[in-house]
Amino acid sequence: MPDFPLPQCALCPFDWSERYCRTGKGKAPKNCPSLRLRELAGQAVERTTAPELAAFAKAASVQEAACYAGREAGYDAVRTVKPRIVEIVEFARRLGYARLGLVFCVGLRQEAAVVHEILATNGFAVASVSCKVGGVPKAALGIEPADQVDPGASHETMCNPVMQALTVNAADTDFNILLGLCVGHDSLFFKHAAAMGTVLAVKDRVFGHNPLGAISQYDSYYRYLKKPLP
């Protein structure tokens, strides 16, 4: 257990314009990690600016700014201009990547085909790998038919994010893109992938893969989330 109050930045009582973390001065609650964990902040800078990460980190920040137009007119005039797929293409170009991994859920196989085409059109070699790669039955995980999506299936193939990772590793990808992997499967992929990666979209079966739908409707249709789930 940590010997300091847990950081709760999401519950910061101060307006964004006056927060310490925004400008390096201003207001901060007692459990603000920017103040209480100054030693870690220094370590983070050292790691981020180390030779193996510096170019990547710099490109990420440069890419962030490149997603806005009108910056020369002042902060209040900026407007968003690039969807995430464009941002990913530009980011990969900034770092000189040539070979990309596209790791996707079969439930988004049509979208994966479009993403593969977009990446290829922009000059990248693409290794795309579906979640069902390997054709391994869920029984290998000790899963009983009752816990399958289709309880009547004699063979239901498990999602295999570890093999997805090993496959793109074998393909020697420079950068990996996740599209629609399930909760936990994405975690296993990142744990075993050799190259850095990003997420284009996550799995949300109810909201068409837009999980913020439930969050934005917290005070209306999804108000039941205000109480502990059964």
PyMOL commands that set and color helices and strands:
alter all, ss='L'
color gray80, all
select helices_A, chain A and resi 9-11+16-18+20-23+33-36+38-48+51-66+71-73+75-77+84-94+106-121+138-141+145-147+161-170+185-192+212-216+223-226
alter helices_A, ss='H'
color red, helices_A
select strands_A, chain A and resi 68-69+79-80+99-104+125-130+175-179+197-201
alter strands_A, ss='S'
color yellow, strands_A
deselect
rebuild
show_as cartoon
